[in-house]
Amino acid sequence: MAGDQKAKGKKEQVKGKVKEAIGRATGNERMEAEGRAAQSKGDARQAKEKAKDVFKH
C-alpha cells in the first residue's frame, strides 16, 4: 500500500511540473499556480510516506 501512495505522490509531482510549465509557456498564471499546488501536494504525500517508512523499521 505504501508503494501505491509513493507512486501517487510522484505522479502528482510530475503532473504539477507539466501543468506549471504549460501555464508558464502560455502565460496562464492560474494554470501555473495549480501546477505548483499539485507539486506541493505530491511533495507532502512523499514526505508522509517516507516518515511512515522511518517509523516502520
C-alpha positions, -999 to 999 in steps of 0.1 A, spaced: 0 0 0 28 24 8 43 19 -26 10 29 -42 9 61 -22 45 69 -31 37 64 -68 7 86 -64 28 113 -49 54 111 -77 26 112 -103 12 144 -87 46 159 -87 52 152 -124 17 163 -133 22 195 -114 55 202 -131 39 197 -166 10 219 -157 32 246 -143 54 246 -175 24 248 -198 10 276 -177 43 295 -179 46 289 -216 11 301 -223 11 330 -198 -17 314 -178 -10 323 -142 -38 302 -128 -26 270 -145 9 278 -133 -4 282 -97 -24 249 -100 8 232 -111 27 244 -81 -1 234 -58 -1 199 -73 36 196 -69 33 206 -32 6 181 -27 28 154 -42 58 165 -21 37 163 11 24 128 2 60 117 -5 72 131 28 44 114 47 52 81 32 89 85 39 81 93 75 60 62 78 88 41 64 112 55 90 90 46 119 82 12 104 118 0 107 
